[in-house]
Structures are given as C-alpha cells and as structure tokens.
Amino acid sequence: MATWSKIKFYWDTMLGRANSTLTASSTDTTSDFDVDYLHNWLEVGRWKSGVTTTPIYITYDGGVGVSYKADYLTILGHNLFTSGASIGLEASSTGDFAGEEVTVLGTTAVTSDKVFHKEFTLTGLYRYWRLAITGTLTEAPYMTICVWGEKTELDYASSTFDPHGKTIKSSSSLSYAGVVTGVHEQYSERNIGLKFSSADSALYEKIKNWNDNVGLRNFFMSWDSANYPDEVFLVMSSENFSNPFNETGLYRDITINLKGRQE
C-alpha cells in the first residue's frame, strides 16, 4: 500500500464568486435546470443539458481583473457514466479558447455515476475556465454539484477514526406488546470524527479559515486520496467550533465532527 496522504478539504471554489458568471452551451428548458445550481453545494436542483450532441461546455468568467488557481475538480449527483460522457477542464487568460487555452485536466472517461473527483497540479491564475463534456452520449447529461478550485491539505489525524462510520436513519413501529412490526430505513448518515492533537498555528489557521468561510454549508473531503481516490465525501461540520490550547499555550487540540448522507 502506498503511503497515506493527509486529510484534504475541498471547499474553496471560484464558482459563485462575486461578479463571476457561469454559462452553459446548452440547458434543458423543459424545467428548472439553471447552471448556477452547480455551485450551491446542495443535493437539490441540477443543471441538465438540452442536447446530446457534444462538446457541451460549462464556461466560467471570474470577472474583470479577477483570476483564480485550481488543483481539483469534483462532480456529484450526475449521470455522466450512464450517458457515456468524458470530462475535460481548460483555462484561459483571454476567454477565446482558440488555441491559447491551457489543458488543466485532459479528456477523462467517467467510470461511475458516483462522485467524480480529480486532483491535478496547481495551475497559474486564469480568469476564464471551461468544462467540456464530450463523447457519444446516449442521454442528456446532468450534474447536481460541480466545483473546481484550490484544496486545503490538513494533516494526518492523531486519533483513529472510521471513514465509513454511519448512522442509519429509520422509523419503526411497535405492537402494544413491544414487538417490532415494521422498519422503514430512510437513509444512512455518514459520521466522521477527526482529531489533531498539539496542532501548530499553521494547521489551526487552515482549519479556522475553512470554518469561517464554510460554516454549516456542505463541502467535500477525502481521508486518504493516495490509496482511496474515489472516497471523496460530501459532508458538513457540526455547529461547535472550539479548539482550545493545550497546556503549553502554543499548540491546540483540534476536534472536527463531520456528517453527510451516504451515496
């Protein structure tokens, strides 16, 4: 087995930033499939193409004088595998996409309708970005969440945790004698508890920045992207954020509790 990688949070995305725009080359107009649903971090609402002819483009413009870097792309709640799609990501300083663009992620076949996640070398600063959906499609592609930006690499957890820990949400009915007469399983909730003991100020500032910007919104995390690159989970933090100094006054004991619906 390869060496473990540090825990990573994928929350910082350029999509949805002030004065930015996101457009699709095709959108199904039979219902509400607005392309801006892609970056609201919710599993309700989706963008859907109105055609199956490719390429289909999702194009981002950061706005006048604004540029961003990226080193990850994550897509959740899609039919890209079923529809036979491949994905690519390009960046441009001019927005022409006429040969001057940089290939950030080359054409990549989607192998599952579960989360699609790719990391790549951190790019330079670019104002314009374009996601390309290609392939011979059997049905119109759709996506619920699609974000790209800069990841936050934390550290190795200092206490054991179960990345597959879950709580089954269900309702049950009982007879007058207390006999179970029926159980209805609703969904499984992911539960991950992370601890970083004696964390230095650099790690604390990363975590504080994440918490200040994300709050109780969803984001993606990976617990070991080196050995389990497909295990990228949509989660949210608990309401509590309290990470006290330990006895030295220089380091903190940090606890993060995450939960999210299991796919």
C-alpha positions in Angstrom: 0.0 0.0 0.0 1.2 3.5 -0.8 1.9 5.9 2.0 -1.2 7.6 3.3 -2.0 11.1 2.2 -3.1 13.8 4.6 -6.7 14.7 5.1 -7.9 17.2 2.5 -10.9 19.5 2.4 -12.3 20.7 -0.9 -14.3 23.8 -0.1 -12.6 26.7 -1.8 -14.2 27.1 -5.3 -14.1 30.0 -7.7 -17.6 29.2 -8.9 -20.2 31.6 -7.5 -17.8 34.3 -6.5 -18.9 37.9 -6.6 -19.1 39.4 -10.2 -18.4 36.0 -11.8 -20.6 34.3 -14.3 -21.3 30.6 -15.2 -22.9 29.7 -18.5 -23.8 26.5 -20.3 -23.7 26.0 -24.1 -27.0 24.1 -23.7 -29.6 23.9 -20.9 -32.8 21.9 -20.9 -35.6 24.4 -20.8 -38.5 22.0 -20.0 -38.0 22.6 -16.3 -35.7 24.5 -13.9 -32.2 23.3 -14.7 -30.3 26.5 -14.1 -26.5 26.1 -14.5 -26.0 28.1 -11.2 -27.3 25.1 -9.3 -23.9 23.5 -9.8 -22.1 25.6 -7.2 -24.7 26.0 -4.4 -23.4 22.8 -2.6 -26.9 21.3 -2.3 -28.1 18.0 -3.5 -31.3 19.5 -4.8 -31.6 21.3 -8.1 -29.4 20.4 -11.0 -28.2 21.5 -14.4 -29.2 19.4 -17.3 -28.2 19.8 -21.0 -30.8 20.2 -23.6 -28.9 18.2 -26.2 -26.8 15.1 -26.5 -24.5 16.4 -29.3 -21.0 17.1 -27.9 -19.0 19.0 -27.0 -21.1 20.6 -24.3 -19.4 23.4 -22.4 -19.8 24.9 -18.9 -17.8 28.2 -19.1 -16.7 30.3 -16.1 -15.7 34.0 -16.2 -14.2 35.3 -12.9 -14.9 39.0 -13.9 -12.8 41.9 -14.9 -9.4 41.8 -13.3 -10.1 38.7 -11.3 -8.2 35.4 -11.8 -8.1 32.1 -9.8 -6.0 29.0 -9.5 -7.2 25.4 -9.2 -6.0 22.0 -8.3 -9.1 19.9 -8.1 -12.4 19.1 -9.9 -15.3 17.4 -8.1 -18.7 16.4 -9.6 -21.6 14.8 -7.6 -25.1 13.7 -8.5 -24.6 13.1 -12.2 -25.3 10.6 -15.0 -22.1 11.1 -16.8 -21.1 7.5 -16.8 -24.6 6.3 -17.8 -24.7 8.8 -20.6 -21.3 7.8 -21.9 -19.5 11.1 -21.2 -15.9 12.1 -20.7 -14.8 15.3 -18.9 -12.1 17.8 -19.5 -11.1 21.2 -18.0 -9.4 24.1 -19.6 -8.2 27.6 -18.5 -7.6 30.8 -20.5 -6.5 34.3 -19.9 -8.4 35.7 -22.8 -11.6 33.6 -22.9 -11.1 32.9 -26.6 -10.4 29.2 -26.3 -9.0 29.3 -29.7 -5.7 27.6 -29.1 -4.3 29.8 -26.4 -6.0 27.8 -23.6 -4.2 25.6 -21.2 -5.4 22.0 -20.6 -5.9 21.6 -16.9 -7.4 18.1 -17.0 -7.2 16.2 -20.2 -10.2 14.3 -21.6 -11.1 11.7 -18.9 -13.7 9.0 -19.1 -16.2 8.9 -16.3 -16.4 5.4 -14.9 -19.2 5.6 -12.4 -22.2 7.8 -11.6 -20.9 8.2 -8.1 -18.6 11.1 -7.2 -16.1 12.1 -9.9 -13.0 13.6 -8.4 -9.7 14.5 -9.9 -6.7 16.4 -8.5 -4.1 18.0 -10.7 -1.0 20.2 -10.4 -1.9 23.7 -9.1 -2.4 26.0 -12.1 -1.5 29.6 -12.6 -4.0 32.4 -12.4 -6.7 32.4 -15.0 -9.9 34.5 -15.4 -11.7 32.0 -17.8 -12.3 28.3 -17.3 -14.2 25.8 -19.4 -15.5 22.3 -18.5 -16.0 20.2 -21.6 -18.4 17.2 -21.8 -17.5 15.0 -24.7 -18.3 11.6 -26.1 -21.1 9.8 -27.9 -24.0 10.4 -25.5 -27.0 8.1 -25.1 -28.9 10.7 -23.0 -28.7 14.3 -21.9 -26.1 14.7 -19.2 -26.9 16.4 -15.9 -24.9 17.3 -12.8 -26.1 18.4 -9.3 -22.8 19.7 -7.9 -19.8 20.6 -10.0 -16.9 22.7 -8.5 -13.3 23.3 -9.0 -10.8 25.4 -7.1 -7.9 25.0 -4.5 -7.9 22.2 -2.0 -6.9 22.6 1.7 -4.5 19.9 2.8 -4.6 19.5 6.6 -2.5 16.8 8.3 -2.7 13.2 9.5 -5.3 12.6 12.2 -3.7 11.9 15.5 -6.5 9.6 16.7 -8.1 6.7 14.9 -11.4 7.2 13.1 -13.7 5.3 10.8 -14.2 6.9 7.4 -17.1 4.6 6.8 -18.9 5.3 10.2 -22.6 5.8 9.8 -25.9 6.1 11.5 -28.9 4.6 9.8 -31.9 7.0 9.9 -35.1 5.0 10.2 -38.5 4.8 11.7 -40.1 1.7 13.3 -43.5 0.7 14.5 -44.2 -1.5 17.5 -47.2 -3.6 18.6 -48.8 -3.0 22.0 -46.6 -5.8 23.3 -43.5 -4.0 22.1 -42.9 -6.3 19.1 -41.3 -4.7 16.1 -44.0 -4.8 13.3 -42.1 -2.8 10.7 -39.0 -0.8 10.0 -38.6 1.8 7.3 -35.0 2.7 6.6 -34.8 6.3 5.2 -31.1 6.9 4.6 -27.6 6.4 6.1 -25.8 9.4 7.5 -22.0 9.4 7.4 -20.2 10.2 10.7 -16.5 11.1 10.7 -14.7 12.4 13.8 -11.2 13.9 13.2 -8.7 14.9 15.9 -5.5 16.8 15.6 -3.6 16.8 18.8 -1.0 19.5 19.5 -1.7 21.2 16.2 0.5 24.2 15.4 -0.7 27.6 14.4 -0.3 26.9 10.7 -2.7 24.0 10.8 -5.1 25.9 13.1 -5.2 28.8 10.7 -6.1 26.5 7.8 -8.9 25.0 9.8 -10.1 28.3 11.1 -10.2 29.7 7.5 -12.2 26.8 6.4 -14.7 27.1 9.3 -15.0 30.9 8.9 -15.8 30.6 5.2 -17.8 27.4 5.1 -19.8 27.5 8.3 -22.5 24.8 8.1 -22.5 24.5 4.3 -21.6 21.3 2.5 -18.1 20.7 1.2 -16.1 17.7 0.0 -13.4 15.9 2.0 -11.0 12.9 1.4 -9.5 10.9 4.1 -6.7 9.2 2.1 -6.7 10.3 -1.6 -3.5 8.3 -2.3 -5.0 4.9 -1.6 -8.7 5.7 -1.9 -9.0 8.4 -4.5 -12.7 7.7 -5.1 -13.6 8.1 -1.5 -14.4 11.8 -1.6 -17.5 12.6 0.6 -19.9 15.5 0.7 -20.1 16.5 4.3 -20.9 19.3 6.7 -19.4 20.3 10.0 -21.1 20.3 13.4 -22.3 23.5 14.9 -19.5 23.5 17.5 -16.1 25.1 16.8 -13.9 25.1 19.9 -10.3 24.0 19.8 -8.5 25.0 23.0 -4.9 25.5 23.6 -3.3 22.6 25.5 -1.1 23.0 28.5 1.8 24.6 26.5 -0.2 27.6 25.3 1.5 27.1 21.9 -0.5 24.2 20.4 -4.1 23.3 20.1 -6.1 20.1 20.4 -8.5 20.3 17.4 -11.7 18.2 17.0 -13.8 18.2 13.9 -17.0 16.3 13.6 -18.4 15.8 10.1 -21.6 14.3 8.8 -23.2 13.7 5.4 -25.6 11.5 3.5 -24.0 8.3 2.2 -24.5 7.8 -1.6 
